Amino acid sequence: MSSIKSLSAIAILFGAYLVTPVAMASAQAETFANGRSWYGVPNNPEVASRVVDVNSTDAINIECGETVTFRNGDKSFTWRFDVANHRAVDIRKVAPASFASKKLMVYVSPNDFERN
């Protein structure tokens, strides 16, 4: 009977071992293993190529590597877009928690210096 309990405990631990990476991947689905965002990094407003008022548009087009400052009333944040696979990004995925409540899509295209 104790060997059955031991086998059951081993099976449970092995199952947990298999499920844990999947659960961690879904919890951190928008970051690389090193913790960096798939979408880029916060940046200094002084290097921004443009300023976008989030209340004036629903979408913008940028090139990968471009730095943009977003404004919402008296709040602002700056982000450098280095997007894996040049996918579209909803600003709410990179903005500070209380910054934006509406959807604003950022469409990221390859820049001239990237290889195809």
Sequence and secondary structure as in RCSB ss.txt:
>XXXX:A:sequence
MSSIKSLSAIAILFGAYLVTPVAMASAQAETFANGRSWYGVPNNPEVASRVVDVNSTDAINIECGETVTFRNGDK
SFTWRFDVANHRAVDIRKVAPASFASKKLMVYVSPNDFERN
>XXXX:A:secstr
 HHHHHHHHHHHHHHHHHHHHHHHHHHTTTB TTS BTTEEE  GGG SEEEETTS SEEEEETT EEEEEETTE
EEEEEE  GGG  EEGGGTS TTT  S  EEEEE  TTS  
